[in-house]
Amino acid sequence: MGANTSGDVSLARQRTFRARLHIWFWRDSTQGYLMVAPGIILLVLLVAYPFFLSLWLSLTNKTVGNPGVFVGLSNFTRQWQSQIFTQTFWNTLNYTAVTTVFKLVLGFAIALLLNREFIGRQFVRSSLLLPWIVPTVLSTMAWLWMFDSNLSSINWIARKLGLVQRGYPWLTNPTWAMASVMIVNIWRGIPFFAITILAGLLTIPQELYDAASIDGAGWLRRLVNVTIPLVMPVVTIVLIMSIIGTFSDIQVVYALTGGGPTNSTHVLATLSYKAGLQSGQLGQGAAISLYMFPVLLLMVILEVWHIRRSTR
């Protein structure tokens, strides 16, 4: 009798536990956590863990094959004593500022043109995405051939037109090399600006333009008073995303110049790669890469703030 009673109690407890587990599992909050769990796991493994690992490495003098010891902030302070790093830091700022301005202006202008009615508009819109779709390294290699000292098609056209006699030193002169890197980055970034801004332009009601025209506003006044204010939220998001991508860009610079000639086109990403992986100075490479973190964090905060503000 006692054994049967204890068995019934145990069975009842199991059923109660299963019922509670079932209720807990099908709660909206539990389902929400389960849905975002894969994303959180990926973020932890692919973002959080590498970030904190690089943060720890930056505080040590670890090299390849040497565990290293804790050195504090010496890796960060030592960089400012290096002429290559200071030049690289300003290169990164100039590279980001110049290319972002050109991408914004040219992308906005192209978006305005694509917003007009003309024959073959859909084909042109689709073709515009090609520089953005093609893999970065592959398209940069094509530019590398165009900038080559002996095979440059640009120099050949310039000589045929009588503009130059010997061609431009695209990749052998420090100034021209930085200009070359900027040109390729601008060429790749314009489609992203143009298509995204065009999407914003298509959401502007035509009635607003008609009302402005009735009031006597010309094309320029409609652009300043109607188009720009209404498309500015989209422009802001695109601008912030472009700054984040350009400031941390490594593919174009590494594939085109590798930081040369004489370290003149290095940006923080390429210098970090060279110091950390090619030279084996893991601590210094991590410290150089973390100099990008404050700027990127600021851009992310601005983007989140802008999104929350625009959705209120």
HELIX and SHEET records of a PDB file:
HELIX    1   1 GLY A    2  PHE A   25  1                                  24    
HELIX    2   2 ASP A   28  LEU A   43  1                                  16    
HELIX    3   3 VAL A   44  ALA A   48  3                                   5    
HELIX    4   4 TYR A   49  SER A   58  1                                  10    
HELIX    5   5 SER A   74  GLN A   79  1                                   6    
HELIX    6   6 GLN A   83  LEU A  114  1                                  32    
HELIX    7   7 ARG A  121  LEU A  128  1                                   8    
HELIX    8   8 LEU A  130  ILE A  133  1                                   4    
HELIX    9   9 THR A  136  MET A  146  1                                  11    
HELIX   10  10 SER A  153  LYS A  160  1                                   8    
HELIX   11  11 PRO A  174  LEU A  201  1                                  28    
HELIX   12  12 GLN A  206  ILE A  214  1                                   9    
HELIX   13  13 TRP A  219  ARG A  222  1                                   4    
HELIX   14  14 LEU A  223  THR A  227  3                                   5    
HELIX   15  15 ILE A  228  PHE A  247  1                                  20    
HELIX   16  16 GLN A  251  LEU A  256  1                                   6    
HELIX   17  17 LEU A  268  TYR A  273  1                                   6    
HELIX   18  18 LYS A  274  GLN A  278  3                                   5    
HELIX   19  19 LEU A  282  LEU A  290  1                                   9    
HELIX   20  20 PHE A  293  SER A  310  1                                  18    
END                                                                             
